[in-house]
């Protein structure tokens, strides 16, 4: 807000108006600074809470190997669906790894075969 000198009122009234204008400008600036600080703190607090919540929920997983007998109708893709943990390994990677571990050149498994598979779980104590 810009102040213009008013000839129709006294000098004392003009000074009073100037002070009010300056006081109002200072209050607006202070309000803007306070809002900025509150917004910054809210963002910082929110991100800290999210980081803390996600850090506490993640359990360290370890890779293990096991042997299993293939049952009738099983495919590597069906087995992958049971053993793959999202975010650790994709189904495609699981199938590729099991194929390599068991030297399956054609990727085919048969009922009664034993195959080595990988899985992820929390550390065993």
C-alpha positions in Angstrom: 0.0 0.0 0.0 1.5 3.3 -1.0 1.0 6.4 1.1 0.3 9.8 -0.4 0.5 13.0 1.5 -3.0 14.5 2.0 -3.2 18.3 2.0 -6.7 18.4 3.5 -5.7 17.0 6.9 -3.1 18.2 9.5 0.6 17.4 9.5 0.1 15.4 12.7 -2.7 13.3 11.1 -0.5 12.7 8.0 2.3 11.4 10.3 -0.2 9.2 12.1 -1.4 7.7 8.7 2.2 7.1 7.7 2.9 5.2 10.9 -0.3 3.1 10.4 0.7 2.3 6.8 4.2 1.3 7.9 2.8 -0.8 10.8 0.4 -2.5 8.4 3.3 -3.2 5.9 5.4 -4.6 8.7 2.5 -6.8 10.0 1.9 -8.2 6.4 5.6 -9.0 6.0 5.7 -10.7 9.4 2.6 -12.7 8.6 4.2 -13.8 5.3 7.4 -14.9 7.1 5.5 -16.7 9.8 3.4 -18.5 7.1 6.6 -19.5 5.3 8.1 -20.8 8.5 5.0 -22.8 9.4 4.8 -24.3 5.9 8.4 -25.3 6.0 8.1 -26.9 9.4 5.0 -28.8 8.2 6.8 -30.1 5.2 9.8 -31.1 7.3 7.7 -32.8 9.9 5.6 -34.6 7.3 8.7 -35.9 5.5 10.3 -37.0 8.7 7.2 -38.9 9.8 7.0 -40.6 6.4 10.7 -41.5 6.5 10.4 -42.9 10.0 7.3 -44.9 9.2 8.9 -46.5 6.1 12.2 -47.2 7.9 10.5 -49.0 10.7 8.4 -51.2 8.5 11.2 -52.5 6.3 12.7 -55.7 7.6 16.0 -56.8 6.2 15.6 -59.8 4.0 18.2 -62.5 3.2 18.4 -64.7 0.2 18.1 -68.5 0.9 18.2 -71.6 -1.3 16.0 -74.6 -0.9 15.1 -77.8 -2.8 11.6 -78.6 -3.7 9.8 -81.4 -5.6 7.8 -80.4 -8.6 4.2 -81.5 -8.5 2.0 -82.3 -11.4 0.9 -79.2 -13.3 3.6 -76.9 -11.7 5.4 -74.4 -13.9 8.3 -72.1 -13.1 5.9 -69.2 -13.4 3.5 -70.7 -10.8 6.4 -71.4 -8.5 7.6 -67.8 -9.0 4.2 -66.5 -7.9 4.6 -68.3 -4.6 8.2 -67.3 -3.9 8.8 -63.9 -5.4 8.8 -60.9 -3.0 7.7 -57.7 -4.8 10.5 -55.1 -5.0 13.2 -57.7 -4.5 13.0 -59.7 -7.6 10.7 -59.9 -10.6 9.0 -63.2 -11.7 11.1 -63.1 -14.9 14.3 -62.8 -12.9 13.2 -65.7 -10.6 12.4 -68.0 -13.6 15.8 -67.1 -15.2 17.7 -67.7 -12.0 16.0 -71.1 -11.3 16.6 -72.1 -14.9 20.3 -71.3 -14.5 20.6 -72.9 -11.1 19.1 -76.2 -12.3 20.7 -76.2 -15.8 17.4 -76.3 -17.5 18.2 -75.5 -21.1 14.6 -75.5 -22.2 13.1 -74.1 -19.0 10.8 -77.2 -18.7 10.2 -79.0 -15.4 8.5 -82.3 -14.9 6.4 -83.8 -12.1 8.6 -85.6 -9.5 11.8 -83.6 -10.4 13.7 -81.8 -7.6 14.8 -78.3 -8.3 16.7 -75.7 -6.3 14.9 -72.4 -5.9 15.7 -69.1 -4.1 13.5 -67.3 -1.7 13.8 -64.2 0.6 13.0 -64.2 4.3 14.0 -62.4 7.5 17.3 -63.5 9.0 17.0 -66.8 10.9 18.4 -66.7 14.4 
